[in-house]
Amino acid sequence: MPEQPSTTLPDKLMFDFTRFYVLVILYEGPIHGYGIMRKFKERTGKEISASLIYPFLHQLEARELVEQKIEFVGSKEKKIFELTPKGREFCENLFERFSEIISSAIEPSLETCASCGAKIYEGGHEEDVNGKKMSFCCVHCAKSYLRLIGSK
Ligand SMILES: [Zn+2]
């Protein structure tokens, strides 16, 4: 049997996208278990199984990060899950750490504008400068660069 890595719960969560995404959904507001499954499917295009989600919710509950409330729809009882203030704080810390990891992974591969040096996240503007393709954040930067080097 493979040995279980001895990570703490927050670290394990960090590297588990599914659970991470469930927290993102919970952070948006109180929701039913099936609502989590539906949103997960809508956003990621992937199914999430009840056998994964409920044990996870109960784990969060045991750590007082989530609480269950009963809502009545007619005579039917429905359980809704809601983050506690402690749970919201936990999520905020987690999201912050996660975005730091993501930006440090992405940044080195980003191109920078040849004129102003800004990072080009998406789109940007390519311009042929003396037969060489150069990247700019926008058309205005491309124009001022061309003016500067006296081309066109
Ligand atoms: Zn620029």
Backbone and ligand atoms as CSV (ligand in chain L), in Angstrom:
chain,resi,resn,atom,element,x,y,z
A,1,MET,N,N,0.827,-1.212,0.000
A,1,MET,CA,C,0.000,0.000,0.000
A,1,MET,C,C,0.857,1.256,0.000
A,2,PRO,N,N,0.511,2.234,-0.855
A,2,PRO,CA,C,1.328,3.452,-0.863
A,2,PRO,C,C,1.151,4.228,0.434
A,3,GLU,N,N,2.215,4.834,0.875
A,3,GLU,CA,C,2.157,5.585,2.121
A,3,GLU,C,C,1.420,6.905,1.911
A,4,GLN,N,N,0.617,7.262,2.868
A,4,GLN,CA,C,-0.089,8.535,2.798
A,4,GLN,C,C,0.895,9.672,3.082
A,5,PRO,N,N,0.902,10.694,2.222
A,5,PRO,CA,C,1.792,11.815,2.542
A,5,PRO,C,C,1.314,12.500,3.817
A,6,SER,N,N,2.262,12.870,4.659
A,6,SER,CA,C,1.871,13.444,5.938
A,6,SER,C,C,1.768,14.960,5.852
A,7,THR,N,N,0.795,15.414,5.066
A,7,THR,CA,C,0.588,16.851,4.954
A,7,THR,C,C,-0.556,17.257,5.872
A,8,THR,N,N,-0.566,18.496,6.271
A,8,THR,CA,C,-1.665,18.998,7.080
A,8,THR,C,C,-2.849,19.239,6.155
A,9,LEU,N,N,-4.032,19.357,6.703
A,9,LEU,CA,C,-5.215,19.547,5.877
A,9,LEU,C,C,-5.116,20.770,4.954
A,10,PRO,N,N,-4.714,21.959,5.461
A,10,PRO,CA,C,-4.651,23.097,4.532
A,10,PRO,C,C,-3.722,22.847,3.349
A,11,ASP,N,N,-2.600,22.150,3.569
A,11,ASP,CA,C,-1.691,21.875,2.466
A,11,ASP,C,C,-2.281,20.895,1.469
A,12,LYS,N,N,-2.966,19.916,1.992
A,12,LYS,CA,C,-3.607,18.940,1.110
A,12,LYS,C,C,-4.650,19.652,0.255
A,13,LEU,N,N,-5.368,20.570,0.858
A,13,LEU,CA,C,-6.399,21.311,0.129
A,13,LEU,C,C,-5.799,22.146,-0.992
A,14,MET,N,N,-4.642,22.711,-0.698
A,14,MET,CA,C,-3.992,23.563,-1.678
A,14,MET,C,C,-3.804,22.865,-3.013
A,15,PHE,N,N,-3.536,21.604,-2.957
A,15,PHE,CA,C,-3.195,20.905,-4.188
A,15,PHE,C,C,-4.332,20.041,-4.692
A,16,ASP,N,N,-5.473,20.255,-4.169
A,16,ASP,CA,C,-6.612,19.491,-4.619
A,16,ASP,C,C,-7.626,20.442,-5.238
A,17,PHE,N,N,-7.579,20.509,-6.538
A,17,PHE,CA,C,-8.405,21.482,-7.241
A,17,PHE,C,C,-9.889,21.336,-6.959
A,18,THR,N,N,-10.362,20.101,-6.939
A,18,THR,CA,C,-11.788,19.867,-6.724
A,18,THR,C,C,-12.252,20.449,-5.407
A,19,ARG,N,N,-11.527,20.135,-4.365
A,19,ARG,CA,C,-11.892,20.656,-3.055
A,19,ARG,C,C,-11.748,22.161,-3.003
A,20,PHE,N,N,-10.702,22.629,-3.645
A,20,PHE,CA,C,-10.478,24.061,-3.710
A,20,PHE,C,C,-11.689,24.741,-4.347
A,21,TYR,N,N,-12.160,24.148,-5.438
A,21,TYR,CA,C,-13.271,24.752,-6.159
A,21,TYR,C,C,-14.568,24.691,-5.360
A,22,VAL,N,N,-14.729,23.647,-4.592
A,22,VAL,CA,C,-15.903,23.552,-3.710
A,22,VAL,C,C,-15.874,24.718,-2.710
A,23,LEU,N,N,-14.704,25.044,-2.226
A,23,LEU,CA,C,-14.572,26.175,-1.299
A,23,LEU,C,C,-14.907,27.495,-1.991
A,24,VAL,N,N,-14.489,27.623,-3.238
A,24,VAL,CA,C,-14.818,28.827,-4.005
A,24,VAL,C,C,-16.338,28.969,-4.094
A,25,ILE,N,N,-17.005,27.861,-4.373
A,25,ILE,CA,C,-18.467,27.870,-4.490
A,25,ILE,C,C,-19.115,28.193,-3.138
A,26,LEU,N,N,-18.626,27.575,-2.089
A,26,LEU,CA,C,-19.156,27.851,-0.746
A,26,LEU,C,C,-18.957,29.315,-0.356
A,27,TYR,N,N,-17.860,29.869,-0.807
A,27,TYR,CA,C,-17.529,31.245,-0.466
A,27,TYR,C,C,-18.547,32.220,-1.066
A,28,GLU,N,N,-19.182,31.799,-2.146
A,28,GLU,CA,C,-20.159,32.661,-2.819
A,28,GLU,C,C,-21.473,32.777,-2.042
A,29,GLY,N,N,-21.701,31.871,-1.116
A,29,GLY,CA,C,-22.913,31.954,-0.309
A,29,GLY,C,C,-23.450,30.585,0.062
A,30,PRO,N,N,-24.440,30.551,0.984
A,30,PRO,CA,C,-25.014,29.274,1.423
A,30,PRO,C,C,-25.595,28.489,0.242
A,31,ILE,N,N,-25.428,27.191,0.286
A,31,ILE,CA,C,-25.840,26.380,-0.869
A,31,ILE,C,C,-26.122,24.940,-0.451
A,32,HIS,N,N,-27.010,24.282,-1.194
A,32,HIS,CA,C,-27.285,22.862,-0.964
A,32,HIS,C,C,-26.164,22.025,-1.549
A,33,GLY,N,N,-26.015,20.809,-1.038
A,33,GLY,CA,C,-25.019,19.890,-1.578
A,33,GLY,C,C,-25.158,19.695,-3.079
A,34,TYR,N,N,-26.406,19.516,-3.543
A,34,TYR,CA,C,-26.581,19.299,-4.987
A,34,TYR,C,C,-26.320,20.579,-5.775
A,35,GLY,N,N,-26.517,21.728,-5.110
A,35,GLY,CA,C,-26.208,23.007,-5.753
A,35,GLY,C,C,-24.724,23.133,-6.025
A,36,ILE,N,N,-23.931,22.632,-5.094
A,36,ILE,CA,C,-22.473,22.641,-5.274
A,36,ILE,C,C,-22.106,21.779,-6.483
A,37,MET,N,N,-22.739,20.611,-6.534
A,37,MET,CA,C,-22.448,19.698,-7.652
A,37,MET,C,C,-22.834,20.327,-8.990
A,38,ARG,N,N,-23.985,21.023,-8.998
A,38,ARG,CA,C,-24.457,21.622,-10.242
A,38,ARG,C,C,-23.518,22.753,-10.684
A,39,LYS,N,N,-23.179,23.633,-9.732
A,39,LYS,CA,C,-22.277,24.743,-10.075
A,39,LYS,C,C,-20.921,24.232,-10.541
A,40,PHE,N,N,-20.436,23.199,-9.882
A,40,PHE,CA,C,-19.135,22.635,-10.229
A,40,PHE,C,C,-19.143,22.165,-11.675
A,41,LYS,N,N,-20.221,21.458,-12.039
A,41,LYS,CA,C,-20.372,20.942,-13.400
A,41,LYS,C,C,-20.456,22.088,-14.415
A,42,GLU,N,N,-21.257,23.108,-14.078
A,42,GLU,CA,C,-21.420,24.260,-14.975
A,42,GLU,C,C,-20.106,24.965,-15.261
A,43,ARG,N,N,-19.298,25.154,-14.211
A,43,ARG,CA,C,-18.091,25.963,-14.340
A,43,ARG,C,C,-16.904,25.179,-14.892
A,44,THR,N,N,-16.778,23.913,-14.473
A,44,THR,CA,C,-15.566,23.183,-14.848
A,44,THR,C,C,-15.830,22.148,-15.935
A,45,GLY,N,N,-17.121,21.871,-16.186
A,45,GLY,CA,C,-17.464,20.865,-17.182
A,45,GLY,C,C,-17.235,19.444,-16.682
A,46,LYS,N,N,-16.917,19.326,-15.386
A,46,LYS,CA,C,-16.650,18.005,-14.829
A,46,LYS,C,C,-17.674,17.641,-13.764
A,47,GLU,N,N,-17.941,16.361,-13.672
A,47,GLU,CA,C,-18.847,15.861,-12.648
A,47,GLU,C,C,-18.092,15.775,-11.322
A,48,ILE,N,N,-18.834,16.024,-10.263
A,48,ILE,CA,C,-18.242,15.822,-8.943
A,48,ILE,C,C,-19.168,14.846,-8.231
A,49,SER,N,N,-18.595,13.826,-7.602
A,49,SER,CA,C,-19.461,12.810,-7.030
A,49,SER,C,C,-19.845,13.153,-5.598
A,50,ALA,N,N,-21.044,12.708,-5.223
A,50,ALA,CA,C,-21.551,12.923,-3.870
A,50,ALA,C,C,-20.637,12.258,-2.851
A,51,SER,N,N,-19.978,11.183,-3.264
A,51,SER,CA,C,-19.099,10.465,-2.332
A,51,SER,C,C,-17.816,11.234,-2.052
A,52,LEU,N,N,-17.563,12.234,-2.875
A,52,LEU,CA,C,-16.410,13.081,-2.596
A,52,LEU,C,C,-16.853,14.304,-1.795
A,53,ILE,N,N,-17.980,14.851,-2.224
A,53,ILE,CA,C,-18.380,16.139,-1.671
A,53,ILE,C,C,-18.873,16.062,-0.227
A,54,TYR,N,N,-19.692,15.046,0.107
A,54,TYR,CA,C,-20.247,15.025,1.461
A,54,TYR,C,C,-19.208,14.736,2.552
A,55,PRO,N,N,-18.327,13.780,2.325
A,55,PRO,CA,C,-17.277,13.598,3.347
A,55,PRO,C,C,-16.435,14.863,3.521
A,56,PHE,N,N,-16.192,15.558,2.423
A,56,PHE,CA,C,-15.407,16.793,2.484
A,56,PHE,C,C,-16.151,17.868,3.286
A,57,LEU,N,N,-17.450,17.998,3.017
A,57,LEU,CA,C,-18.264,18.972,3.761
A,57,LEU,C,C,-18.281,18.647,5.264
A,58,HIS,N,N,-18.343,17.363,5.567
A,58,HIS,CA,C,-18.362,16.969,6.976
A,58,HIS,C,C,-17.015,17.197,7.658
A,59,GLN,N,N,-15.965,17.056,6.872
A,59,GLN,CA,C,-14.617,17.341,7.348
A,59,GLN,C,C,-14.494,18.841,7.701
A,60,LEU,N,N,-15.038,19.657,6.816
A,60,LEU,CA,C,-15.010,21.097,7.052
A,60,LEU,C,C,-15.850,21.468,8.267
A,61,GLU,N,N,-16.958,20.741,8.396
A,61,GLU,CA,C,-17.857,20.985,9.519
A,61,GLU,C,C,-17.161,20.636,10.840
A,62,ALA,N,N,-16.445,19.523,10.839
A,62,ALA,CA,C,-15.739,19.074,12.045
A,62,ALA,C,C,-14.677,20.091,12.466
A,63,ARG,N,N,-14.164,20.816,11.487
A,63,ARG,CA,C,-13.158,21.840,11.802
A,63,ARG,C,C,-13.795,23.217,12.001
A,64,GLU,N,N,-15.115,23.228,12.074
A,64,GLU,CA,C,-15.896,24.455,12.288
A,64,GLU,C,C,-15.685,25.502,11.195
A,65,LEU,N,N,-15.443,25.016,9.990
A,65,LEU,CA,C,-15.286,25.940,8.871
A,65,LEU,C,C,-16.608,26.090,8.117
A,66,VAL,N,N,-17.450,25.086,8.266
A,66,VAL,CA,C,-18.748,25.071,7.591
A,66,VAL,C,C,-19.803,24.680,8.619
A,67,GLU,N,N,-20.993,25.288,8.480
A,67,GLU,CA,C,-22.094,24.790,9.299
A,67,GLU,C,C,-23.293,24.440,8.425
A,68,GLN,N,N,-24.039,23.468,8.922
A,68,GLN,CA,C,-25.219,23.021,8.199
A,68,GLN,C,C,-26.451,23.684,8.784
A,69,LYS,N,N,-27.348,24.085,7.906
A,69,LYS,CA,C,-28.620,24.612,8.365
A,69,LYS,C,C,-29.720,23.851,7.652
A,70,ILE,N,N,-30.850,23.756,8.325
A,70,ILE,CA,C,-31.982,23.083,7.703
A,70,ILE,C,C,-32.929,24.139,7.159
A,71,GLU,N,N,-33.285,23.935,5.899
A,71,GLU,CA,C,-34.200,24.866,5.268
A,71,GLU,C,C,-35.441,24.066,4.883
A,72,PHE,N,N,-36.612,24.640,5.092
A,72,PHE,CA,C,-37.825,23.915,4.704
A,72,PHE,C,C,-38.348,24.443,3.383
A,73,VAL,N,N,-38.507,23.517,2.449
A,73,VAL,CA,C,-39.126,23.858,1.179
A,73,VAL,C,C,-40.441,23.096,1.175
A,74,GLY,N,N,-41.539,23.808,1.497
A,74,GLY,CA,C,-42.808,23.139,1.743
A,74,GLY,C,C,-42.627,22.301,2.994
A,75,SER,N,N,-42.890,21.010,2.875
A,75,SER,CA,C,-42.705,20.139,4.033
A,75,SER,C,C,-41.374,19.403,3.970
A,76,LYS,N,N,-40.632,19.697,2.882
A,76,LYS,CA,C,-39.357,19.008,2.704
A,76,LYS,C,C,-38.226,19.727,3.398
A,77,GLU,N,N,-37.396,18.950,4.068
A,77,GLU,CA,C,-36.212,19.507,4.703
A,77,GLU,C,C,-35.062,19.498,3.726
A,78,LYS,N,N,-34.351,20.604,3.657
A,78,LYS,CA,C,-33.139,20.612,2.848
A,78,LYS,C,C,-31.993,21.131,3.677
A,79,LYS,N,N,-30.859,20.455,3.510
A,79,LYS,CA,C,-29.679,20.887,4.240
A,79,LYS,C,C,-28.919,21.894,3.405
A,80,ILE,N,N,-28.647,23.039,3.999
A,80,ILE,CA,C,-27.765,23.956,3.289
A,80,ILE,C,C,-26.469,24.115,4.061
A,81,PHE,N,N,-25.435,24.337,3.303
A,81,PHE,CA,C,-24.101,24.471,3.885
A,81,PHE,C,C,-23.651,25.921,3.772
A,82,GLU,N,N,-23.064,26.399,4.853
A,82,GLU,CA,C,-22.614,27.786,4.864
A,82,GLU,C,C,-21.272,27.890,5.572
A,83,LEU,N,N,-20.382,28.707,5.028
A,83,LEU,CA,C,-19.092,28.916,5.685
A,83,LEU,C,C,-19.302,29.704,6.974
A,84,THR,N,N,-18.603,29.332,8.003
A,84,THR,CA,C,-18.611,30.105,9.249
A,84,THR,C,C,-17.643,31.284,9.061
A,85,PRO,N,N,-17.658,32.285,9.948
A,85,PRO,CA,C,-16.658,33.364,9.828
A,85,PRO,C,C,-15.235,32.806,9.784
A,86,LYS,N,N,-14.973,31.766,10.596
A,86,LYS,CA,C,-13.671,31.104,10.579
A,86,LYS,C,C,-13.401,30.483,9.208
A,87,GLY,N,N,-14.434,29.911,8.616
A,87,GLY,CA,C,-14.322,29.296,7.297
A,87,GLY,C,C,-14.035,30.317,6.214
A,88,ARG,N,N,-14.679,31.501,6.327
A,88,ARG,CA,C,-14.444,32.554,5.335
A,88,ARG,C,C,-12.998,33.041,5.411
A,89,GLU,N,N,-12.513,33.169,6.640
A,89,GLU,CA,C,-11.140,33.606,6.839
A,89,GLU,C,C,-10.158,32.573,6.266
A,90,PHE,N,N,-10.474,31.302,6.534
A,90,PHE,CA,C,-9.670,30.198,6.013
A,90,PHE,C,C,-9.603,30.275,4.481
A,91,CYS,N,N,-10.754,30.494,3.844
A,91,CYS,CA,C,-10.820,30.571,2.386
A,91,CYS,C,C,-10.020,31.755,1.853
A,92,GLU,N,N,-10.160,32.905,2.510
A,92,GLU,CA,C,-9.438,34.090,2.052
A,92,GLU,C,C,-7.924,33.863,2.080
A,93,ASN,N,N,-7.443,33.248,3.151
A,93,ASN,CA,C,-6.010,32.928,3.222
A,93,ASN,C,C,-5.597,31.962,2.124
A,94,LEU,N,N,-6.450,30.976,1.905
A,94,LEU,CA,C,-6.169,29.956,0.903
A,94,LEU,C,C,-6.144,30.570,-0.507
A,95,PHE,N,N,-7.136,31.412,-0.799
A,95,PHE,CA,C,-7.219,32.037,-2.128
A,95,PHE,C,C,-5.998,32.915,-2.370
A,96,GLU,N,N,-5.593,33.631,-1.326
A,96,GLU,CA,C,-4.441,34.501,-1.448
A,96,GLU,C,C,-3.177,33.691,-1.752
A,97,ARG,N,N,-2.979,32.612,-1.011
A,97,ARG,CA,C,-1.808,31.758,-1.247
A,97,ARG,C,C,-1.861,31.158,-2.637
A,98,PHE,N,N,-3.065,30.760,-3.043
A,98,PHE,CA,C,-3.238,30.132,-4.344
A,98,PHE,C,C,-2.908,31.115,-5.469
A,99,SER,N,N,-3.380,32.362,-5.343
A,99,SER,CA,C,-3.122,33.312,-6.422
A,99,SER,C,C,-1.640,33.676,-6.474
A,100,GLU,N,N,-0.972,33.660,-5.332
A,100,GLU,CA,C,0.473,33.898,-5.343
A,100,GLU,C,C,1.202,32.798,-6.097
A,101,ILE,N,N,0.783,31.567,-5.860
A,101,ILE,CA,C,1.406,30.429,-6.536
A,101,ILE,C,C,1.168,30.523,-8.041
A,102,ILE,N,N,-0.084,30.838,-8.404
A,102,ILE,CA,C,-0.420,30.916,-9.815
A,102,ILE,C,C,0.342,32.041,-10.503
A,103,SER,N,N,0.372,33.233,-9.901
A,103,SER,CA,C,1.067,34.316,-10.598
A,103,SER,C,C,2.564,34.077,-10.659
A,104,SER,N,N,3.146,33.446,-9.643
A,104,SER,CA,C,4.583,33.186,-9.746
A,104,SER,C,C,4.874,32.121,-10.792
A,105,ALA,N,N,3.896,31.257,-11.069
A,105,ALA,CA,C,4.078,30.240,-12.103
A,105,ALA,C,C,3.903,30.831,-13.492
A,106,ILE,N,N,3.032,31.828,-13.622
A,106,ILE,CA,C,2.704,32.384,-14.931
A,106,ILE,C,C,3.626,33.525,-15.339
A,107,GLU,N,N,3.965,34.394,-14.408
A,107,GLU,CA,C,4.682,35.627,-14.733
A,107,GLU,C,C,5.926,35.478,-15.618
A,108,PRO,N,N,6.826,34.520,-15.327
A,108,PRO,CA,C,8.043,34.467,-16.146
A,108,PRO,C,C,7.766,34.218,-17.626
A,109,SER,N,N,6.617,33.618,-17.943
A,109,SER,CA,C,6.330,33.323,-19.346
A,109,SER,C,C,5.582,34.474,-20.030
A,110,LEU,N,N,5.240,35.501,-19.278
A,110,LEU,CA,C,4.525,36.613,-19.881
A,110,LEU,C,C,5.480,37.485,-20.681
A,111,GLU,N,N,4.982,38.001,-21.781
A,111,GLU,CA,C,5.763,38.926,-22.567
A,111,GLU,C,C,5.596,40.318,-21.989
A,112,THR,N,N,6.581,41.138,-22.174
A,112,THR,CA,C,6.433,42.519,-21.721
A,112,THR,C,C,6.394,43.441,-22.929
A,113,CYS,N,N,5.684,44.540,-22.746
A,113,CYS,CA,C,5.542,45.535,-23.799
A,113,CYS,C,C,6.916,46.147,-24.102
A,114,ALA,N,N,7.285,46.191,-25.385
A,114,ALA,CA,C,8.595,46.695,-25.775
A,114,ALA,C,C,8.708,48.198,-25.544
A,115,SER,N,N,7.573,48.868,-25.363
A,115,SER,CA,C,7.603,50.308,-25.153
A,115,SER,C,C,7.561,50.695,-23.682
A,116,CYS,N,N,6.540,50.227,-22.966
A,116,CYS,CA,C,6.388,50.677,-21.578
A,116,CYS,C,C,6.817,49.628,-20.548
A,117,GLY,N,N,7.042,48.405,-20.971
A,117,GLY,CA,C,7.503,47.363,-20.051
A,117,GLY,C,C,6.416,46.660,-19.274
A,118,ALA,N,N,5.139,47.028,-19.538
A,118,ALA,CA,C,4.025,46.381,-18.834
A,118,ALA,C,C,3.914,44.924,-19.266
A,119,LYS,N,N,3.463,44.071,-18.338
A,119,LYS,CA,C,3.256,42.672,-18.690
A,119,LYS,C,C,2.019,42.532,-19.570
A,120,ILE,N,N,2.149,41.696,-20.596
A,120,ILE,CA,C,1.025,41.502,-21.510
A,120,ILE,C,C,0.299,40.227,-21.125
A,121,TYR,N,N,-0.847,40.363,-20.485
A,121,TYR,CA,C,-1.591,39.205,-19.983
A,121,TYR,C,C,-2.386,38.522,-21.077
A,122,GLU,N,N,-3.062,39.298,-21.871
A,122,GLU,CA,C,-3.791,38.694,-22.985
A,122,GLU,C,C,-3.951,39.722,-24.091
A,123,GLY,N,N,-4.127,39.226,-25.289
A,123,GLY,CA,C,-4.296,40.139,-26.413
A,123,GLY,C,C,-2.996,40.847,-26.711
A,124,GLY,N,N,-2.928,42.107,-26.348
A,124,GLY,CA,C,-1.751,42.875,-26.666
A,124,GLY,C,C,-1.770,43.253,-28.136
A,125,HIS,N,N,-0.677,43.753,-28.617
A,125,HIS,CA,C,-0.621,44.225,-29.994
A,125,HIS,C,C,0.736,43.862,-30.577
A,126,GLU,N,N,0.719,43.229,-31.741
A,126,GLU,CA,C,1.976,42.879,-32.403
A,126,GLU,C,C,2.220,43.829,-33.558
A,127,GLU,N,N,3.427,44.239,-33.691
A,127,GLU,CA,C,3.745,45.184,-34.747
A,127,GLU,C,C,5.050,44.751,-35.427
A,128,ASP,N,N,5.064,44.914,-36.725
A,128,ASP,CA,C,6.271,44.617,-37.473
A,128,ASP,C,C,7.213,45.809,-37.397
A,129,VAL,N,N,8.344,45.643,-36.753
A,129,VAL,CA,C,9.302,46.738,-36.648
A,129,VAL,C,C,10.565,46.341,-37.414
A,130,ASN,N,N,10.765,46.975,-38.542
A,130,ASN,CA,C,11.894,46.658,-39.422
A,130,ASN,C,C,12.030,45.149,-39.664
A,131,GLY,N,N,10.888,44.540,-39.990
A,131,GLY,CA,C,10.887,43.119,-40.318
A,131,GLY,C,C,10.921,42.193,-39.120
A,132,LYS,N,N,10.893,42.772,-37.921
A,132,LYS,CA,C,10.924,41.955,-36.715
A,132,LYS,C,C,9.615,42.144,-35.953
A,133,LYS,N,N,9.027,41.023,-35.552
A,133,LYS,CA,C,7.770,41.112,-34.809
A,133,LYS,C,C,8.030,41.511,-33.371
A,134,MET,N,N,7.373,42.564,-32.940
A,134,MET,CA,C,7.543,42.981,-31.554
A,134,MET,C,C,6.191,43.055,-30.854
A,135,SER,N,N,6.202,42.811,-29.561
A,135,SER,CA,C,4.954,42.807,-28.801
A,135,SER,C,C,4.809,44.070,-27.961
A,136,PHE,N,N,3.598,44.594,-27.992
A,136,PHE,CA,C,3.268,45.772,-27.188
A,136,PHE,C,C,1.979,45.495,-26.425
A,137,CYS,N,N,1.767,46.244,-25.343
A,137,CYS,CA,C,0.535,46.030,-24.588
A,137,CYS,C,C,-0.655,46.573,-25.354
A,138,CYS,N,N,-0.444,47.635,-26.132
A,138,CYS,CA,C,-1.561,48.236,-26.867
A,138,CYS,C,C,-1.019,48.940,-28.101
A,139,VAL,N,N,-1.936,49.340,-28.969
A,139,VAL,CA,C,-1.566,49.974,-30.227
A,139,VAL,C,C,-0.894,51.325,-29.982
A,140,HIS,N,N,-1.287,51.991,-28.890
A,140,HIS,CA,C,-0.709,53.302,-28.579
A,140,HIS,C,C,0.773,53.179,-28.234
A,141,CYS,N,N,1.111,52.155,-27.476
A,141,CYS,CA,C,2.510,51.920,-27.138
A,141,CYS,C,C,3.314,51.584,-28.386
A,142,ALA,N,N,2.706,50.824,-29.284
A,142,ALA,CA,C,3.382,50.478,-30.536
A,142,ALA,C,C,3.671,51.738,-31.328
A,143,LYS,N,N,2.676,52.634,-31.391
A,143,LYS,CA,C,2.836,53.888,-32.140
A,143,LYS,C,C,3.928,54.759,-31.537
A,144,SER,N,N,3.916,54.879,-30.214
A,144,SER,CA,C,4.921,55.768,-29.606
A,144,SER,C,C,6.318,55.172,-29.750
A,145,TYR,N,N,6.394,53.834,-29.771
A,145,TYR,CA,C,7.698,53.179,-29.974
A,145,TYR,C,C,8.214,53.462,-31.386
A,146,LEU,N,N,7.322,53.361,-32.364
A,146,LEU,CA,C,7.704,53.602,-33.758
A,146,LEU,C,C,8.124,55.051,-33.951
A,147,ARG,N,N,7.408,55.959,-33.262
A,147,ARG,CA,C,7.751,57.385,-33.328
A,147,ARG,C,C,9.155,57.588,-32.758
A,148,LEU,N,N,9.398,56.911,-31.639
A,148,LEU,CA,C,10.677,57.042,-30.931
A,148,LEU,C,C,11.847,56.591,-31.805
A,149,ILE,N,N,11.662,55.450,-32.485
A,149,ILE,CA,C,12.788,54.958,-33.296
A,149,ILE,C,C,12.785,55.568,-34.698
A,150,GLY,N,N,11.812,56.447,-34.951
A,150,GLY,CA,C,11.762,57.179,-36.213
A,150,GLY,C,C,11.375,56.359,-37.411
A,151,SER,N,N,10.621,55.267,-37.162
A,151,SER,CA,C,10.152,54.441,-38.264
A,151,SER,C,C,8.698,54.800,-38.571
A,152,LYS,N,N,8.317,54.759,-39.795
A,152,LYS,CA,C,6.972,55.066,-40.293
A,152,LYS,C,C,6.567,56.528,-40.087
L,1,ZN,ZN,ZN,2.914,49.393,-23.313
